[in-house]
Amino acid sequence: MSARYSVPKVHADGLRLAVAFDIENTSGESWRGSDLRIGYQVFDPETDALLVDGARTPVGEDRAHVEIIFDMPFAPGRYRVVVSPMRENAAWFYEKGWRFLAIDAAVAGGVCAVERVRVITLRTVRGERMLRSSGRLLTWPWLAVWRHRGLIRTMVRRDLLSRYRGSFGGRWWTLLTPLLLMLTYYFVFGVVLETRFEADPSRSGFVLYFFAGMLPWLAFSEAAARAPTVIWEHRNFVKKLVFPVETLPVNLVAAGLVSELVMIVLFVGGLIIARGQAPATLWWLPLIVAPQVLFTLGVCWFLAALGVFVRDLGQVIGFLLTLWFFLTPICYPQAQMPAAAMAILSSNPIFVLVRLYRGVLLEGHSPGAQSLAGFWILSAAVFLSGYAWFYKLRRSFADLM
């Protein structure tokens, strides 16, 4: 079922829009004497919000000339006018797949300017919206970080300095806290339980393999643990100010990355002392850290948005991270993992990340192209989907604070 339109004539005079066209019934059902009408609606093309549900013009013939004159909204912005056959209290036929007249216009300074006039279907509109959303998804996360890089730098510095302000250790606790945590795990697994890795069964070998696995885990877990409550901690920004809330999870990831970079420098120093040199494959590390940051940021955006709606997530995430840690062969050899569960556990992204770190830092071989490419693809997908989730839910944050 459909209708055929002639080339429409659209004229704008101030805010007044005049539309004229011929329409012919091609549906197979006669319009003669029916209650079919031609109506128009005005939408916000960005949000699909209906702004104006206009008057109807009766059509009593299978071929008719239609003229519609109406005023556009006064508020500046872009609008889409939909002109379509309809039946009152029954249906708008464009929603049933019929072709309709779409007029894209912009209002500025009390004047309406017609930008594009087309005869299209709703399927075409949905396809264009999907392409537009895909383009935004690929660019907006990067632009959000780049545009607010100065703010991110300031807030990360303030976060790192404020954590231990007034303590005797001061900013040194940024280094001492993860170091003491790693030493505690080393004492439990390396000294008490005498765990050893097959690649190097010595105690110093265990220390190196364990610390190499802890480097990415600490940066990830620190940011993920704080993400569910970060919006609540800064709720004054959300409620009272025009503030880029999407930068708050970025601050957590950046702060964790700063701590990790310091730990990497110390690790490489210890590696040189223990083995006399650092492997040449160390230069692969930036290509591993970059997707790690994308993956962590995507997870943090997801948790930060979800944490606004699920207040208990802040308590649950600690348990989930502990479980995740012990499902990853960081403090024990990979060979100790159950063979039956290996196929599932090896798909753990942190497991892949730990193996990449150990490969370039300790084993002296470049990362496998398949593993590295797979981790990049996964990280990019998590990064983009995490931002999309955060962006979709952020409009409700102020109402819940």
Disulfide bonds with the S-S distance in Angstrom:
none
